[in-house]
C-alpha cells in the first residue's frame, strides 16, 4: 500500500487549491489542509497522479491522522476529529472492493510509514 506524502504542495498548486491558516501552528495548518485537499480534490488528484482511489482514500486517512495527532498534542483530545477518522474508514469500506487493510491502518496510527 502506498500513501501520497511527497510533493503535496506541488499538487496543491496544480489544482489551485487555496490553503487556509486556521491555527497559529504551521504543522497543524499543513496537516489540516492536506486532509481537506484529499477530501475535496480526490478526482483531480487521481487525474494528476494516476493513483487508485484506494491510495487516495488511505492518504486522506493518513493526513487526517497526522492532523488528529498534532491537534491532540497541542490542544487535547477532540472526539469530533476522531469521528471524522471513523467516517474515512467507513468511506474506505464502502468505496473500495477489497477489505480494509487493518495492518496498514495500524502502521499509519503508529506513524510507522
Backbone bond lengths (Angstrom), bond angles and torsions (degrees), N, CA, C in turn:
res aa  C-N    CA-C-N  psi(-1)  N-CA   C-N-CA  omega(-1)  CA-C   N-CA-C  phi
1 X - - - 1.463 - - 1.521 108.48 -
2 X 1.278 114.46 150.38 1.453 122.06 -175.30 1.528 109.72 -126.54
3 X 1.316 114.89 147.03 1.468 122.03 174.66 1.522 107.63 -122.72
4 X 1.302 116.66 136.79 1.462 119.76 176.19 1.529 108.88 -83.29
5 X 1.329 113.80 109.11 1.471 120.25 -179.95 1.526 111.61 -125.78
6 X 1.312 116.39 -21.09 1.458 121.56 -176.84 1.527 110.18 -91.64
7 X 1.303 116.06 145.63 1.468 122.73 172.35 1.529 114.42 57.64
8 X 1.306 116.65 30.39 1.476 119.32 179.58 1.531 110.09 -66.17
9 X 1.321 116.63 -38.93 1.464 118.74 179.26 1.526 111.49 -61.41
10 X 1.313 116.50 -35.71 1.463 121.15 176.48 1.530 110.47 -64.05
11 X 1.336 116.52 -42.48 1.466 120.34 176.75 1.526 111.34 -63.90
12 X 1.321 116.05 -39.29 1.467 119.65 177.64 1.528 110.18 -58.25
13 X 1.314 115.94 -44.25 1.469 120.11 -179.47 1.527 111.01 -66.43
14 X 1.328 117.49 -42.98 1.467 120.80 -178.69 1.522 112.11 -62.95
15 X 1.321 116.96 -31.20 1.470 120.46 -179.80 1.526 112.31 -93.72
16 X 1.324 115.88 -2.20 1.470 121.85 -178.46 1.529 111.69 59.66
17 X 1.321 114.37 33.48 1.465 120.26 177.45 1.529 108.84 -70.03
18 X 1.302 116.67 131.57 1.461 121.67 -179.72 1.522 108.42 -96.66
19 X 1.330 115.36 115.92 1.462 120.15 -179.01 1.519 110.31 -77.21
20 X 1.328 113.66 154.09 1.458 121.16 178.47 1.519 108.58 -116.07
21 X 1.299 116.18 145.24 1.457 121.76 175.23 1.518 107.98 -114.08
22 X 1.307 114.54 89.06 1.456 121.87 -175.67 1.527 111.83 -88.18
23 X 1.332 117.01 -24.42 1.462 122.01 -174.59 1.522 110.37 -124.24
24 X 1.323 116.40 162.27 1.463 121.29 174.87 1.526 111.45 -72.83
25 X 1.327 116.60 -26.57 1.456 121.90 -177.76 1.540 110.73 -79.94
26 X 1.317 116.45 120.46 1.461 121.68 -176.49 1.527 111.71 -63.19
27 X 1.331 117.82 -44.54 1.466 120.85 -179.39 1.521 111.22 -62.23
28 X 1.305 117.05 -42.12 1.459 120.76 -179.72 1.525 110.14 -61.76
29 X 1.334 116.77 -44.17 1.466 120.43 176.28 1.521 111.52 -60.99
30 X 1.324 116.84 -42.99 1.457 120.99 179.94 1.516 111.08 -60.61
31 X 1.332 116.74 -49.43 1.463 120.66 -179.43 1.525 111.46 -61.88
32 X 1.322 116.93 -41.16 1.462 120.83 178.35 1.525 110.93 -63.01
33 X 1.322 116.26 -45.91 1.460 119.91 -179.82 1.516 112.20 -63.70
34 X 1.321 117.38 -40.52 1.461 120.27 178.51 1.525 110.26 -64.12
35 X 1.308 117.16 -43.10 1.467 121.37 178.94 1.534 110.14 -60.01
36 X 1.320 116.99 -50.19 1.463 121.01 -179.14 1.528 110.69 -64.05
37 X 1.327 115.77 -38.18 1.453 121.27 178.51 1.532 111.12 -58.00
38 X 1.336 117.39 -47.16 1.458 120.30 179.38 1.526 111.53 -67.64
39 X 1.299 117.35 -25.79 1.459 121.16 177.56 1.526 111.11 -77.54
40 X 1.310 116.89 -47.69 1.464 121.66 -172.56 1.527 114.18 -83.74
41 X 1.316 117.36 -28.49 1.470 120.97 -173.72 1.527 112.90 -115.19
42 X 1.302 116.23 29.01 1.463 122.77 -175.84 1.535 112.81 -50.22
43 X 1.313 117.05 -53.17 1.458 121.45 -176.81 1.522 111.48 -64.40
44 X 1.301 116.38 -42.94 1.480 120.50 -179.45 1.528 110.49 -65.79
45 X 1.309 117.99 -38.38 1.470 121.25 177.82 1.527 109.19 -62.98
46 X 1.321 116.69 -43.00 1.468 120.40 177.40 1.519 111.04 -59.52
47 X 1.324 116.71 -43.45 1.462 120.57 179.57 1.522 111.43 -61.77
48 X 1.320 116.68 -42.09 1.470 120.95 -176.45 1.526 113.39 -76.37
49 X 1.316 116.96 -31.69 1.467 120.22 -173.51 1.525 113.42 -106.22
50 X 1.325 117.28 -15.15 1.469 122.33 -174.16 1.527 112.49 59.59
51 X 1.313 116.48 27.55 1.466 121.19 178.12 1.521 109.60 -90.08
52 X 1.311 114.87 156.27 1.461 121.28 -179.75 1.531 111.00 -73.27
53 X 1.316 114.73 162.46 1.467 120.40 174.58 1.527 109.84 -58.67
54 X 1.308 116.40 -37.95 1.463 121.30 179.36 1.537 111.21 -57.71
55 X 1.314 117.22 -45.79 1.470 121.35 179.09 1.525 110.08 -63.53
56 X 1.312 116.67 -41.60 1.470 120.66 179.99 1.530 110.64 -63.53
57 X 1.319 117.61 -45.56 1.468 120.81 -177.67 1.525 112.05 -68.60
58 X 1.316 117.40 -41.29 1.467 119.26 176.93 1.530 110.69 -67.41
59 X 1.317 116.88 -32.61 1.470 120.13 175.80 1.522 110.29 -66.72
60 X 1.321 116.28 -39.80 1.469 120.26 176.33 1.528 109.99 -61.07
61 X 1.315 116.49 -43.95 1.462 120.46 177.24 1.529 110.46 -61.07
62 X 1.318 116.87 -42.70 1.463 122.04 179.73 1.531 110.89 -58.03
63 X 1.331 117.18 -50.27 1.467 120.21 -177.40 1.527 111.47 -69.46
64 X 1.310 117.72 -32.82 1.462 120.94 173.56 1.526 109.61 -62.39
65 X 1.323 116.64 -42.99 1.471 121.30 179.22 1.520 111.66 -63.78
66 X 1.336 115.78 -41.86 1.468 119.83 178.63 1.539 109.69 -62.45
67 X 1.324 115.94 -42.47 1.465 120.80 177.86 1.531 110.23 -62.68
68 X 1.326 116.62 -47.96 1.468 121.07 -179.23 1.533 111.17 -58.29
69 X 1.324 116.03 -46.24 1.467 120.19 -179.17 1.521 111.75 -62.71
70 X 1.312 116.77 -43.75 1.471 120.52 -179.70 1.533 110.00 -67.92
71 X 1.328 116.45 -42.78 1.466 120.91 179.21 1.526 109.86 -59.85
72 X 1.325 116.17 -46.02 1.468 121.26 -179.62 1.522 110.85 -61.78
73 X 1.316 117.13 -41.70 1.465 121.17 179.49 1.525 111.42 -62.94
74 X 1.324 116.82 -35.61 1.466 120.84 -176.72 1.528 113.56 -87.84
75 X 1.331 116.96 -39.69 1.463 120.65 -169.82 1.523 115.06 -124.34
76 X 1.307 117.76 -9.23 1.454 120.68 -176.36 1.519 110.85 99.07
77 X 1.299 114.82 173.63 1.462 122.09 -175.25 1.524 111.84 -64.22
78 X 1.338 114.96 142.37 1.458 121.83 176.09 1.524 107.72 -132.04
79 X 1.315 116.47 110.69 1.457 122.10 -176.74 1.528 110.98 -62.55
80 X 1.311 117.79 -32.41 1.460 121.42 179.78 1.518 112.30 -61.77
81 X 1.324 116.63 -40.12 1.467 120.63 178.02 1.524 109.71 -66.70
82 X 1.328 116.37 -41.51 1.461 120.08 178.41 1.526 110.81 -62.40
83 X 1.318 117.20 -37.41 1.465 120.83 177.36 1.527 110.53 -63.91
84 X 1.319 116.14 -38.56 1.464 120.17 177.21 1.527 111.07 -62.16
85 X 1.318 115.50 -38.48 1.460 120.79 177.28 1.531 110.39 -61.58
86 X 1.325 116.75 -45.18 1.464 120.81 178.35 1.524 111.52 -63.53
87 X 1.323 116.84 -34.58 1.460 120.28 177.34 1.525 110.98 -64.23
88 X 1.314 117.06 -36.00 1.460 120.24 177.84 1.525 109.82 -66.83
89 X 1.335 116.35 -40.23 1.466 120.39 175.88 1.535 109.78 -59.31
90 X 1.318 116.60 -45.09 1.470 120.78 178.48 1.525 110.72 -62.08
91 X 1.326 115.93 -39.56 1.464 120.21 178.86 1.534 110.54 -63.75
92 X 1.311 116.56 -43.27 1.472 120.32 177.36 1.525 109.37 -59.63
93 X 1.312 115.77 -45.12 1.465 121.30 -178.46 1.529 111.50 -61.38
94 X 1.326 116.61 -38.89 1.458 121.22 -176.90 1.528 113.20 -79.67
95 X 1.322 116.98 -32.90 1.461 119.92 -170.04 1.525 115.27 -101.11
96 X 1.318 117.39 -14.55 1.459 121.61 -178.71 1.523 108.45 -107.95
97 X 1.310 116.83 137.27 1.459 119.86 -177.69 1.531 112.68 -74.26
98 X 1.326 117.61 -30.25 1.462 120.64 177.73 1.521 110.39 -76.52
99 X 1.315 115.69 158.42 1.463 120.49 174.37 1.523 109.73 -66.37
100 X 1.319 115.78 155.62 1.462 120.25 176.46 1.520 108.86 -62.19
101 X 1.301 115.49 134.55 1.455 121.50 178.75 1.530 107.89 -85.93
102 X 1.330 116.20 89.09 1.468 121.21 -174.64 1.523 111.78 -66.66
103 X 1.317 117.62 -31.14 1.470 119.56 176.59 1.525 110.16 -63.79
104 X 1.329 115.68 -40.10 1.456 120.28 178.18 1.529 111.11 -67.19
105 X 1.329 116.24 -41.70 1.467 120.65 176.82 1.532 109.67 -58.90
106 X 1.322 116.45 -42.74 1.467 120.51 179.16 1.528 110.84 -62.11
107 X 1.323 117.17 -42.45 1.461 120.54 177.17 1.529 110.80 -60.68
108 X 1.319 115.93 -41.13 1.475 120.15 177.13 1.522 110.67 -62.04
109 X 1.331 115.66 -46.41 1.463 120.81 -178.92 1.531 112.41 -61.62
110 X 1.324 115.64 -33.34 1.467 120.19 -177.84 1.535 111.77 -91.35
111 X 1.350 116.66 6.68 1.467 121.86 -179.13 1.523 112.16 56.27
112 X 1.324 116.74 40.65 1.449 121.46 -179.82 1.526 112.82 -101.27
113 X 1.306 116.92 26.53 1.470 120.70 177.00 1.494 110.40 -123.76
